[in-house]
């Protein structure tokens, strides 16, 4: 039993209750309970097992009883009874872009759809288009979403697999026969989605460690288990491979299995030019002049290169830069002093202003920018002018109680179809900052969308551009934009571009950040946080910033509060 299991069960109950058309307040109570479970600092499973949840905010008496039953017995009868009222495959429908509880309920009740296969068949037969509230366009969109889902079937979000990676790594570190351990592959390189997970250990007992690896509680099934390698499938469906090597081989294996393939090919080519051969086991050839190899950095040093951070290993100029001592000193998590783009219960967030501030303070941040949605996003309970003014005043009052911390009043303002903004300049100038984002009308041409976004950035009061392409990884393709033109416009208008580090976005794409950096465009690592737990995604943002070759000075929110306030108070034309 894990906290994720507890929270996931409460989330699923909320979905089931929505399908049944239950009271929305009851539904929200389960969702808030799930957030409370995920965000609790202590051992929530132990407290639930001991029926000791009385003082935890967001968990009422009814939820306390259910969590106790689930933690102590492994099952929850209320949940099982609810689930038995629906076909098992129905829950997959919630993963289809554009389908919420109301539409899933309509599909189930009207057409008896209970699985992805049923949905695809009904769409292909034209039955979905005939339903009230759907139509031919919705049917086409559903088919497109199903095709997209199939193409992403074996991919997983970087941020979503991070907890299980950390858990497995900690278990490997504690194994008595393991002297060194690491995660490699695309996860180590911080690719935004991963196909599988690669773990590496140094050990004198490879067969035993491989066998023990297959017995981890996170393992659902064993694919293979040999003397030096084991492959398993975890409970969440992702494949996990373990390779066991000697301590001497470890740095070579770590470098090799971290990749990328293109980086490794270039590195081997460089070795060959120096009369050496490099593989996952070591150097061969004339090694008499080589220094001892104990760590990865020794491999790069032996080839006359500065150490290249794993995130940069994509053969995009990093080897040439390392040879010329021109690699950037990359940003680190401890460099961040604050962050922007966070939501509260005023729009579609799960926590209040005070709760978001408290979490930011606990993270050691000096400031947190609040940017609830604007009025053209009714699906997100966007704020109108009156509600935003009231929030500005509330933030000002709260700031009176903080000594070394400050909430910054902002808004995530919708960029309308013509590039104008959801609020007028008179209101925007009363904010500390403004994030401008596209939230609708995604079907414009590349040129139209680019001009739309550029017009928004030309506004004096737009501090930063939010999630540049609107992509939702593994669910929704990005709308078409000309990244080069947007970066050039940001440089000209002195508009910051955010690195939206919500695991489902990671937008702007890492491939464009070096160009932005070289153009003098500032980045802001923003979590797009809708809860206190999601503020922690700034760590993922730092990894993605490293992948984009960003340094401390390239990231706006590495600046201390005093400098941030001075910057925000300065007209864009004078920055």
N, C-alpha and C positions, 0 to 999 in steps of 0.2 A: 504494500500500500504506500503510495506517495501523495504529496500534496497535489500533484498534477491530476492524479486519479480522483481525489476528492473534488477538486475544482471542476474537472471535466464532467463529473457526474451531475453536479449542480447546474452547469451550463446546459447539459443535455435535458435535464428536467425542465429548465426554462423553455427550451425549444419545444418539447413535448406539450407543455402547457399552452404555448402559443398555437400549436396545431389543434389543440382542443378548444381554443377560443376562451381560455380562462382569463380571470381578472388581470389586467396589465400590472397592477401594483404587486400582485403575488409573483408574477413573472420577474419583475424587476428585483424583488427581494432575493430570488435565487441567483440572479446575475451578480448582484452586489455581494452576496455570500461567496460566490466563486472568486471574485476579486479580492475579498478579504482573506480567503484561504491562501491565494497566491502571494499576497503582499505581506503576510504575517512574518515577522522576523524570526520567531522561534520555531520549535519543532511542533508544527500544527498537527501532524499525525499523532504524535504522542499525547498531545492535549485532547484531541478528539477521542482517542482510545480511552483516556482516563475520564472522559466526560467533564473536561475542565475548560470549557469555552465561554464561560459566562461573561468575562470582561472584554471580549474581543468585539470591537465595533463592527457592525454590519452583519453580525450573526445572531439572529434572534432565537427565541426558545425552540421554535419548530425546526429551524435549521440545525440547532445544537443537537437535538435528539437524532436527527437523520444522520448527521456527520458522525456521531458516536456509534450509531448502528453500523454505518458503512466501515468505519475505521476498525471497529472491534470484531466484526464478523466477515468483512470482505464483500458483503452485498447489502443492498438497500431494497427492501421489499416494495416500498412506494415507487421507486425508480423502475424496478422490474415489472410491476403491474402496469405502469404507464407505458413502458416500452412494448409490452406484449399486445397493446392495442393497435400497433402499427407494424407493417412488414419491415424486416431488418434492413432491406436495401433502401428504404425511404430516406434514411439519414444521409446517404450519398448525395441526394439531390441538393442539399444545402451547400455543397461545394461547387455547384454550378453557378457561374457568374449571372447575376440578375434574378435569381430565385430566392425569395425570402419565405418566411413561414406562411404568409397569406397565399402566395402562388403555389407553394408546395401543397398546402391544404386543398386548394381548388383542384389541382391536378389529381390528387389522391381521391378526393370525394367524387369528382365528376367523371374521371376516366379510369379510376382504379390503378393509377400509376404508383408503383411501389419500388422502383429501382431505376438506375441509369439506363439499363437496356429497355425497360418499358417506356421511358421518356423518349429515347431516340426513335423507337418504333412508332410511337404516337405522333411525333413531329414529322417523320418521313411519310406517314399516312395522312398528314394534314389535319389531324384531329385537334391538335392544340390550338391551331389558328381559329377554330370554331368556338372556343371557350370565351365567355364574357370576360373582358379585362386582359385578353391576350392579343389575338389578331395575327395576321400573316407576318408582320415585321418582327413581333416578339418571337414567333416560331422560328424564323430565320436566325435571330440572335441566339436563341437557345441551341440550335444546331451548330452554330459557329462556336459557342462556348463549349459544347460537348467535344467538338473536334480539337479545340485548344487544350481541353482537359486531357484528351488522349495523348496529345503530343508531349504533355508535361507529366505523364503518369508516373515516371520513375525519377522525378526530380523533387528535391526538398529544400525549403528555405534555410539559408545559413543560420538565421536567428532562431529558428524553431528547433534545430538539432543541437544548438549550443549547450543546453542543459544536460542532455544525455552524453555529449562528448565529455563535458567536465566531470560527470559522474563516473564514467568508465575510466577516464584518465586517473582520477583519484584512486580508484580501485586497483589499477595496474601499479601505481606508485607504491601502494601499500603491500603488494605481493612480496613475500619473502625472497623469492627467486629472481626478482626483477631489479636490476641496478639502474637502468635508465628507461624512460618511456616518453612517447610523444605521439601527437596526432599529425598526420602528413596529408598528402593529397590536396584536392581543391579546397577543402575546409581550411587547411593551414594557409593557403594562398588567399583566403577571404573572397572566394567567388560567391556571388550573391545567392546562387543555388548550387546544390551538390547532388551528385548521382549516388555516391556511396561514401563510406567513411573508412579511412586507412589508419590503423594504429601500428606502432612499432615499439618493440621492447628489446633491450639488451639483457641477455640471460645465459646462464650456463645450463639451464634445464628447459630448453625450448618446448619439448613435448608436453611436459607437465603444465607449463604456462598456457600453451595452446588449449589443452584440455580444460583447464580452469576457466579460460576465456569463454568457452562454450556453455559454461554453467552459470554465467552471470544472470541475475534476475531480469535484466533488460532483454534477454534473448528469448525470442519466440520459437525459432527453429534453427537447426544446425544444417548448414549447406555442405561443409567439409571440415575435417579436422585431421591434420597430419603432424609430422615431426617438427616442422618449422613454420607452418601456416595454418590458420583456421579462418573459416568464413561462416558467418551467421546472419540471420535476419532478425532484426529487433522488433519489439512489440509495435512500433510505429510503422513498420514496413521497410525501413531502410536497411540495405546490406552493409555489413561491417566486416572488414578484413583485418586480421592480426598477422604480422610477420615478426618472427623471433630470430634475432641475429646475435652475434658475439659483440662484446663491448668494443672491440677494435673495428668491427664492420659498421657499428651504429651510425657514426657521422655520415658515412658514404650512403648507407641505406636511407637515412633521413633526407639527405639532399636529393637522392634519386627519386624516391617515392613522393616527395613534395611536388616535383615537377616545376613548371609545366613541361610537357613534352618538348615544346619549341625551345624553351630555355635550356633544357638538358642537351638537346641536339647542338645548340650553339656552344654550350660549355664544353662538350666533348670535342667539338671541332677545334676549339681553342687549345685543348689539351694535346690533341694530335699534332698541332703545329709546334708544340714544345717537346715532341718526342714521347709523349705519354698517352696512355689509354686510361679512360676513367669509366668505371661502371659502379653498380650498387654495392660492390664488395671492396673496392679500393682502386689505387693506381697500379698500373703495370707499365713496363718499359724501363727506361733508365731512371730509377727512383733514388739513386745514390745521393743526389743533391737536395732531395726533398726534406723538409723538416718533419718532425713527428706530427701525425694527424690525430688530434684528440676530439676536436669539435668541428662543426660545419665550417666555421670561419677559417679554419686551417686549410680546408680544401680550396677555398677561394684565394686565400693568401698564396698558396702553392702555385696558383696559376697567374699570380701577379694582379689579383683583383681585390678591391675593397669588398667587405662582406655585403651581400645583397639580401635585404630583408625578404622573407618568403612572399609577402604580399606583392612585391614588385617583379617576381619571376615569371614574366609572360613574354619575354623576348621582344620588348618594345623599347630597346635602347639602353636597358639597365646594364648589360655586360660592357658595352662601350663606355658608359659613364663610369662604371666601376674601375675600368682600366685607366681612366684619366683622372681618378680621384674627384669626380664630379657628381657623385651621388648626393642627393639632398639629405639633410638631417631631418628625418621624418617626425611628424607630430606624434606625441604620446598622450595617453589618456589623462595623465596628471597635468597636462598643459591646459586643459579646459577649465574655464572660470565660471561659465554659465551656459545657458542654452535658451533657444527661442522655440516658437511653434509648439505650444501645448494647449490642451483643451480641458475644460472643466464641466461640471454639471450644468452650467449655464447654457451650453449647447449639447454636444453629444459625448462629453467626457463622463467618467465614472466617479470622479472625486472633486471636492470643492476647492476653491482658491486656497483656503488655509491648508488643506491636506496636501495639495500639490506643492505649496511653499515648504511645508515641513519636510517633505521627502527630498526636495532640492537642497535644503539646508543639511539634511543627514548625508547627502552625497558630497557635501563640502563645496557646493556651488555658491557663488556670490550673488547671482541673479537668475531669475527665471522669467522668460517672456510668455505672457498669456495671450493666446490668439484664438479665441473661439470663432466659430464660423459666422459669416455675415448672412443677411436676410434672404439672399437668393439661394440658400441651401436649406430649404424647409425640411428636407429629409434628415438633416443634422441639427434641427432645432436652432437654426441660425438666428443671431441677434439682430433686432432692428435698431434704429438710431437711439430710441429711448432706453432700451435694455443695455446697449453698449455704454451710453453715458452713465447709467447707474453702476455698471461694472467698473468704469474708470474711477468713480468716486469711492467705490468699495475697496479697490486696490490702494488708493491713496490713504484710506483709513488704516488698512492693514499695515502699510509700510511704516506708519508711526510706531508700531510695536517691534520693528526689527532694527537691530543695531548694525550688523555687518552683512545684511542681506537685503535685496530689493526685488519686489515684483515689478515687472515692466508691463504697462498696459498696451496691448496691441490688438490686432484683429487679423484673422485669415480672410481677407476680402476676396470675394469672387471676381475673376476677370470675366466680364460679360462677352457676348459673342463678338461685339465690335471693338473690343479692347478697352472699353471704358470700365470703371470700377463700380462696385456695389454701393459705395458710400461717396458722398461728395467731399471735395477738398476741405471744406470748413470743418467737417467732423474728423477727417483723417489727420488734420494738423494738430488735433488735441491728443492724439495717441503718441506713445513713446516710439512705436515702430509699427510697420505694416508688412505683413506677408501677403503677397498677391498670388492667387492660384486659380487654375482652371478646374472647374468642377462639373461642367456640362458642355454639351454641343461638341463632342469629340470628333465628329465626322468631317471637319473642314479639311481642305487640301493642305499640304505642307506649307505652301506660301501663305495661305490665309491664316493658318494657326500661328505661324511665325510672326506675321505682322500684328496679329491680335495680341500676342504676348509682348512684343516689342513696344507696342503702343502703351501697354500697362506700365512697363518699366520706365517709360519716358515721364511718367507722373512723378512730380517732385516728392510726393509723400510715400511712395513705394520703397520701402527699405530693402526688401529681399523678395526674390522670386521663389515660390514654393513648387515642390515636386514637378520638375520641368516637363516631363512627358506624360504624367498621369498614369504611368504603368502600375499594374498590380501584378506582381510576379506570380507566375504559374496560374493566373486567372484572367488577366486582361492585358492585351497588347498595348503598347504605348500609342498615343496619337502621334501623327506625323509632324515633326518639327525639324527645322534646320538648326542643328546645335551650333554650328559655326556662327551663323548670323545672330543667334540669341546671345552667345558669349561676347561677340563683338559689340552688341547693343548694351549688354550689361557693363562692359568696360567703358563705353562711351557715356552712359548715363550714371555710372558709379553705383550700380545696383548690385547688391550681394546676391549670389545664387546659393540656395540651401542645398546641403547634402541631406536629403530626407532619409534618416536611417531607421525608419520603421522597417522591420524585416520584410514586409510585403512590397516595399517600394524601392529602397536603395537608389534614389533618383535625385540628382543627375547621375547618370551612369559613369562609373569610374574611368572609362576610356576617354572621357572628355575633360577630366579635371586638370591634366597637365597643360592642355591648351589654355584653359581658363586661368590657371596660375601664371603662365607665361604672358598672358594679356593683362595681368594685374587685377583680375577679378577676385574679390574676396569670397571665401566659402564660409557658410555657417552650418555647423553640424547640428541638425535639429531632429529630435526624436518623433515629432508629430504625435506626442504622447496624449493618449486618451485615458490614462490611468497613471497612478504613481509607479506601478511596476514598469511601465513602458518608458519612463524617464531613463531607466537603466540602459536603454538601447543606444545611448550615446557612445558606449564602449564599442558597439558594432560599427557606429559611424566613424570612429577613429580608425578602425581596421580598414574601412573602405577608403578613408582619406589617405591612408598610407598607400593603398593600392593605386590611388590617383597621383602619387608622388607629392603630396602636400606636406608642407613644413608648418611649423608653429605660426610663423608670421603670415601664412596664407589663410589662416582660419580666424574669422572675426571673433568668435566666442572663446578664444584663448586670452583675450584682452581683459584686464581687470575692470571692475565696475566703473571706476572713475573715467577710464579711457572710453568705455562703451557709451557712457552718458554724454561725454563730450562729442563723440562721433555722431551720435543720434541727433544731437542738437545743432549740428552743422549742416547747412544746406548741401544737397547732393553735389551741386555745381562747384562747391569749394572743398570737397573732401579730397 
